[in-house]
Amino acid sequence: MAEKNESRKYTKKTNNKTQNKNTQKSRSQKSAAPKKSAPKKDVKNTQNKKISKKPIKIIPLGGLGEIGKNITLYEYDGDMFLVDCGMSFPDEDMPGIDIVIPDFTYVLENKEKIKGLVVTHGHEDHIGAIPYLLRNFNVPIYATRLTIGLIEGKLKEHKLLESASLNVVKAGSVVKLGKFSVEFIHVNHSIPDATAFAIRCAGGTVVHTGDFKIDTTPIDDKVIDISRFAEIGKEGVLALLSDSTNAERSGFTPSERLVGGSFSSLFRQAEGKRIIVATFSSNIHRIQQIIDEAARCNRKVAVSGRSMLNVVSIAEELGYLKVPQNVLTPIEAIKNYTPGQIVVVTTGSQGEPLSALHRMAFSDHRQVEIAPDDMIIISATPIPGNEKLVTKVINELMKRGANVVYERMYDVHVSGHACAEELKLIMSIVKPKYFIPLHGEQKHLMKHAELAQLMGINKENTVIAQNGSVIELGEKTIKSIEVVTAGRVLVDGLGVGDVGSIVLRDRKLLADGGIIIVGVTIDAVTREIVAGPDIVSRGFIYMKESEELIREISDLVWDIMDRCYYQNIRDWATIKNKIKDGVSRFLFTKTKRSPMVLPIIMEV
């Protein structure tokens, strides 16, 4: 009853206020003009309150100055969310490393503020690091159906699927993440279900394109939603973050259907011969065209390579890959058919040493032995840094008599990334105030910034950032205010981050110069040498042919140990350093080579 009485009192009080207000209003109509100035002042103050907005912060934690490892953090008024969480492949100066993932230090420091992870598409450079993030932070994930399917496959492999929060979002839908709303916009790419994002908050609207191209004749007939980009542009866009991968290439990126025409011609040329096609496992549209052409030629399709098998299985299950009945056959069954009845779709378009095509080229594949009449189509462009690997595989295949077809010879590959004219078209439609190029090496980012200036975006409104830059977008300025922790974490087998710069340096030294191990056993009481010095070489010299050098190293170690004994040096670290320095100098003088020297001292 008390609550009811209070409610009545509040209503009555409100009614009195309303009556007083109406009375004041009738009086003000009768009163003189000067009294009207007060309400105007209040309206002006209200407008000032509306105009003052907090800045949006954008923090790229990967994908800048490099190819791959894409991850970006958005922040507004204490709320955050992530866009993409990808990996990259190791460079030549990372021996033994499997993959490279972003440094999640800043993400984990702010995980209480992060409302979710939205993913543009299902390529490894955008989803490959998700399992490593979810080990430490079970963030909700939002993506389109195929992308979620591919993420599920990765999480299942890492035994994280049951605990993950995966949410399927259709293009055109909006996801609410704290003070942000994220609209998914359909774009064309070399994988279905790719999306861009329109990111809205009280600070303004930001468009994040992800990887995209403008394909007017895509394989699935779903053209990029240009009209939606135009509508958002009319509403007003504070900033555009756009894919820079092909910023150096002029013109437009050709349609994926161009490759289909090339396949048709090549398949006719290879009548009666086995066809092996190497392409990216995630390029489902490319795989669809291969299957369609194989079915037209009454050929069976066998799939080789772990990632290719996984993607084909997921894409077929979800309906993104339409396979006619009885066309697919296990790779083990190809021996039951003549060469002219078979098409093998395989991984290895980048010449990766462990890939199926690489194993075929070097006669290490269990089911496929390259024959002189085989036609091998490499339907991909080498990623920067992989050119030598691809060339090595091509040369080896040609040595075996195969007819190798690659991009420069025929139109067997088109890019999934927008070229200069498409990038300019998106800018002209979106009409952003600020511009931030994403996804690419430094030269790609700078070229994209030049394109933005050609489109009328002021140079001072463009930021070429680096990983870790905190970019602050205000109503009047864009600036980089600080740098947070960002970098790379190396994954080697089951080890994540346990291989750092020192270990990599040692691996390079071992690869460049080999190792010399010096073993000495000392009496713990008398400090005299009981056994040794024993010299072992690996990767430096062939010991049976270098007995004189081994003897000289042994004599040198005796001299160093004697000096330490007479100088009463008992610290093991000091003795080891003296042996290491002395042997290193001696070997460089004698051989002009610098192997790693590893002293081992034991007490008995």
N, C-alpha and C positions, 0 to 999 in steps of 0.2 A: 504493500500500500504506500510505503514511503516513496518508492520509485515513481509510482503513479502520480502522487501529489507533486513531486518535484517536476514531473513532466508537464503537469497542468500549469504550475507556476511559470515554467519557462515559456509555455505557449501564451499565457496571459501577458507576460512581460514583453514578448515579441509583438503581440497585438498592440500593446500600448505604444511601443516604439514605432510601429507602422502608422498608428493614428497620429502620433506627433510629427512623423516625417511628412505625412500627407498635409497636416496642418501647416507645417513650415513651408511646404511646396506652394500651397495656395497663397500664403503670405508673401513668399518671394516673388510670385507673379505680380502681386500688387505693388511690391516695393520698387525702389529706384534701381537703375541699371548697374551702378558700381558693385553691388553685391554679387554679380555674376562672375567676377574675376577669380574668386576662390576655387570653384570647381575646375576651372581651366588649369590652375596650378597643380591640382591633384592629378589630373590626366597626364600632364607633362612628367610628373614624378613617376607615374606608372609606366609610361613609355620608356623612361630611362632604365627602370628596373628590367624591362623586357629586353632591352638592347644588350645589357651586360651579360655575356655568356662566358662560361669557363672554356679554356682551350682543350682541344682534342690532342691526345698524345699517340703517336704511331711509332712503334719500336720494332724495326726489322732485326730479327735475331739470327737470320740466315738468308741466303739467296742473293746477297749483294756482293759484287766482285767475284762471283763464282757461278758455276752451273750446278744447280741442285741445292739440296739442304734448305728448302724454302720454309720459312716460319716467320710470322709477323704478329706482334702483340698490339692490340688497341686498348686505349684507356680513356675514360671520361668520368670525372667526378667520383673517383674511387672504385669504379667498376671496370673490369678488364675482360677481354676474350681473345682467343687465338685464331689465326687463319693459317691452316695447313701445318704440317709437321713432317717434313721430308728428310731424306738422306741423300748422300752423294757417294760416288765411288772413289776409291783411293787414287791418289796420284802416283807417278812412278817413284817419287821419293818417300813412299810409305810402304816399304816391303813387309809383307805378311799381314797387312791390314785388310779386313773383309769389307767393311763399310765405314762411312763417316757420318755422324749424327750431330745435331746442334748441341751446344752447351745449354743445359736447362737450368743453370744456377738462378738466373733472374726470374724465371717462371716459377720455380719452386719457392723462392723467397716471397712471391706474391700470390701463392695458390689460393689463399683465402679470398682474394678479390676476383679471381678468374671464374667466370660464369659458364664457359663452355669453349669447345673447339669446333669451328666450322671448316669444312674441307671442300676445296674447289673441284677436285677430280681425283681419280684413282691411280695416278702415276707414282712410281716409287719416290721421286724427288718431292712429292707432296704428302705421302702417307707412310713412307718407309720407316720413320723414326717414332711413329705412334706407340708401338709396343714398349719402347724404351722409356717413353714419357709415362705411360700408364703403370709402369712398375713402381713409380714414386708418387703419382698423382692421378687418381681415377676421375678425370674430367669428363663431363658429358660430351658426346661427339654428335655433330649434325652434318649430314651429307645426303646426296641423292642415292637412289637404290643400288646402282651398280657400285658406286664408291663404297658404300657400307658393306656390300658383299665382298669386295676385295679386302677391306679392312678386317672383316670377320675372319677371312682366311689367314691373315697375318697373326691376328690375336689368338686364333686356335693353335697355330704353330708354337706360339710363345706361352700357351696355357693361361691366357688372360681373358678369354672370351666370356666366360660365365660371369665374371665380375664387372665387365664393361657396360657402360650406358650408351647404347647406339640408337640413334634416332634418324629414321628415313624422312627426308624432306623433298618435296616435289619442286621443280622449277616454277617460280611464280609465288611460292609461299614465303611467309615472313616468320622468322624465329626471334623471340624476345630473349635477350641476354642482359639482365640487369637494366641499366639505363640505355642500352643499345637495342635497336631492332635491326635484323639482318635479312634483306630480301634476296632470294636466290634467283638469278637471271640466267636463262639458258644461253650457252655459247657453243661454238664449234671448236673441236680440238681433235687430236688423233686418238681419242678415246671417247666413247659415248658418255652421256650424263654429266658433261663438264658444265660448270656454272661460274658466273661472276657474282659479285655481291654489291648491293647498294646498302651501305652502312649508315644508319641514321641515329642521331642523338640530339639533345638540345643544342649542342655546339655546331651542328650542321650535318650535311650529307657528304659521305665519302664513297667513291666508286672504286672497287678493287676488282680488276678484271680477271686475275688468275691467268693461266695459259689459255690463249684463244687464237682463232683465226676467223676470217669471214668466208665461209664456204656457201655459195648460193645453190650448189647441187650436192649436198652431203649424201652419204650412203643411206642414212636412216630418214632422209627427207625432212629432218628437223633443222631448219635454218636458224642461225643466231637471232636472238630477239632484239633486232635493231630498234624496233619501234619503242620497246620499253626503255632502252638507253636514251632515246630521244625524249620520251616523256619525263624521265628523271632529270635530263639536262634542262628542260623547260622549268622544272620545279626549282632548279638552282643547285649546283654542286660545288662544294667547298674545295674538294681535292680529288684528283684522279691518280690512282696507283696502277700502273700498266706494265704488262709483259714486254721486256726489252730484248728477248732472245734473237729476233731477226731484224732488229732496228737498222742494221747495216745493209740489209738487202732491199733494193729498190722494188717498186711495183707491188703486185699482189701475190699472195701465196696461191699456187694452183689448187684446184679442187682434187679431193681424194679420188674422184671418178677417173681422173687421168691415168692413175696407176692401173685401174681395172682394164682400160683399153690396152695398156702395155702387156699386162698378164695374158690377155686374150691372144695377142700377136705372138708372144713367146711360147705359149702352150702349143700353138699350131706348129711353130718351128721345131718343137721338141717331140713331135709325134713319134711314138715308138720308143722314146727314151724316158728314163726316170727324171723327175723334176724334184729338186730340193730348194725350198724357199726359206731363207733366214730373215726374220723381221723381229721387231719388238713384240714381246708377248702381250703387252697391254694394248697394242693397236688392233682392236677388235674389228674395226671397219676393214682393215687390210686383210685380216684373217677371213672375214666374211667373203671378200672378193675372191680370195684364193679358193675357198670352198665352193663358191658358185661356179667358178671357171672349171674346177676339177670335176664337179658334177656334170657340167655341160659336155666335158670330154670323156665322160664315163670312167673317171679315175677314182681310186680310193685315196683317202687322205689319212696319213698317219702323223701323229703329233709327237715331237721329241723335245725334251728339256723340261725340267721340273716346273719352272715358272710358267712355261707355255701350257703345260697340262693343267695347272691350277686355274689359270685365267680362262682357258677354253671351257673347262668344266663349270666354273662359276657363271660365265657369260651365257652358256647354253641353258643352264638351270634357270637363270633369271629372265631368259627370253631375249637377251641382247644379241645373241648369235643364233641364227637359224640354220640348222644343219639338216639337209635332206636325209631321209631314212637310208641306212646301209651305206653311207658315204664314209663315215669315220671307221677306221680299223686300228687295232693296237699296233704299235711299232714292231712288236715281236712277230706279227703276222705278215709283214711285207714280203717275207721269203716265199710266201704262197702265191705271189702274183708276179707277172712279167714286169720288167721295168716300165713299159708304156702304160701300165695300169696304176701306177703309184705316183702320188705327190706327198713329199715329206715336208711338214711345216716345223721349223726348228728355231731354237734360240741361237745366239752367237753372232748376230749381225754387227756387234762391236768388237769381235775378235777376242772375247774374254777367254782366258786360258782354260777355265773349267766348263765352258759352254759346250753344248752338243755339237755345233758346227766345228769348233776347234778340235774336238775329239775325233770327229769324222776325218778332218784334214790330216791328222797325225796318226791315223789308224788305231785309235784308242776307243772307238765307239763299239759297243757290244753287238748292235743290230745292223748298223749301216757301214758298209765298206765302199768307199768312193771308187766308181768305175769310170773308164775313159769316155763313155758315152753320156755320162750324167750332165744335165743342165742344172747349174746352181745359180739361183737368183738371190743376191744380197739386197734386200728391199729396205734399206736404211742409209742414212748419212752418218759417217763416223762422228761421234761426240768429240769436241776438241780435246786432244791428248790421246785419243784412241786410234789415230790414223796409222801408226806403225803396226799396232796389233792387227788391224783389219788387213793391211797390206801383206803382212806375214801369212795370214790365213789364206788370202787370195792366191799368193804365190805357191803355197803348198798344195792347194787344190788344183792349180794349173799344172803343177809337176806330175800330178796323177792323171792328167789327160782330160780333166773335166772342163766343160765350157762354162766359164764363170761370167755372169752378167751382174754389173753393179751400176749404181746411180749415174755415174758420168757417161755411161754408154747408152742407156735407155732410161725412159721415164718410169723407173720402178720404185721411186720414192718421192713423196712430197712432204713438206714440213707441216707440223701441226701448229706452228706459230705464225702470227701476223707479220707481214712485211711492212715496209715504211708507209705505203699508201693506206693500208688498213689501220695502222696506228694513228695516222693523221685523221682518218675518217672518224674513228672513235672519239678523238679529241674534239673534232668539229661538232659532233653530236652531243657530247656530254657537256662541253663548254665549262671546264673547271676553272676555278680561280687559281688554284695551286696545282703543281704537278710533281709527282715523285716517281721516277722510273724504278721498276723492280725486275728481278729475275734476269741476271746476266753478269758477265764480266764487266770490268770498268769501261772498256771500249764500247760495249753495248749500251750501258747506262748513259754515257756521255753523248753518244749518237742520238739516243732517244730524246735526251734533253734538247739537243739541237733541233730535232723535229718539232718539239713543243714550242720553241721560239719562232719557228717558221709559221706555226699556227696561231701566233699572236699572244702566247703566254709569256709574260715578262720573265726575264732571266732571274730577277730577284724573287720571283714566285715559284722557282724551281729548286729543288734540293736533291743533289746527288749524294746519297747517304752511304754509310758503311754499316756493317753488322754491329749492332749495339747502339747506334745513334738514337737518341730520343728526339723525335721531330715533333715540335709543338705547333699546332695549327690554331691561330687566332683569327679574329674577324679581319684584322688589318695586316698581320704579318705571319710568315712561316719561318721557323728557325730551328736549328739543332742546338738544344740547350745543354746536353750532357751525353756521356757515353756510359752504358751499363755493361755488365759482364756478358760477353757473347763470343763464341769461337767454335771450335770443333772438338768433338770427343771421338776417339778412335775405338772401333769395335774389332777385337781380334778373338775369334772363336766365341767362347762364353764370357770373355773378359770385356767389360765396358769401362773405358777410361783408365785402365791400368797400364796401358801403353802410352807413354808421353814422349816428350821431345828427347829426353835422355836415352830411352830405350830405342827410339827411332835412329838416333845418332849412332848408337852401338851397332844396330842392324846395318846401317849404311857402311860403317867401318868394316864390319865383317864381310859385307858384299864386295867392297872395294879392295880390301887388302888382306882378308883372311885373318887368322889368329895364330899367335905363338903362345903356348902354355909352358911356363917355367915352374917345375915342381921341386921343392927342396925340403928335406926332413932334417930337423935340428934336435940335438940333445937338450932337454929342458934345463939340465944342471950346468953342463960345461959350455953350452952355446955353440958346440962344434957341429959341423955338418955330418950327419950320420948316413944319409943317402942322397943321391942326386949330385948336381942338378940334372933333372930329367927334362928334356925338351921335346915338346909335341907340336907339330905344325898341322893346321887344317886350312886349306884354301890359300896358303902363302907359298910354300915350296913343296916339291916332292922329296920327302926325306931321304929316300934311298939313293937319290942322285945328288944330295947336298950334304954329305957326311962332313965335309970340311967346314962348311958354314955352321952346322950344328955343334961341332967341336969348339969352334971359336966362340959361339954364344955361351956354351957351358963354361969355358975358361973365364969369360967376362963375368959371369955370375959368381964364380969362385972368388974373383978379385973383389967384387962389390961386397960379398959376404965377409971377406977378410977385413976390409976397411971398416965395416960396421962393427965387427968384433973388437978390433983394436980401439975404435972410438967409443966403445961401450954403448952402442945404440941398441936398445932392447925393444923399442916400440915397433910392433909389427907393421903398422901403417907406414911408418917412415922407411923401414927396410923394403917393403913392397914397392913404394914409390921410387926408391933409388934403383931397384932392379928394373922396374918398368921404364924409367927415363933412360937408364944406361943402355938397355937392350934396344929401345926404340931408336936412339941416336946412332948406335952401331949399325943396325939393319938399314937405316936410311942411307948412311954413308956407303955401305957395301952394295945395296940393291936399288937405291932411290925409290923404295917402296915403304909404306907405313902400315904394317899390320897392327891389329890390336894385340897388345902384350898383356897377358894375364898371369901374374905371379901367384903361386900357391905355396904357403909355408906351413909345415906341420911340426908339432912338437912330440917327442917321445921320451 
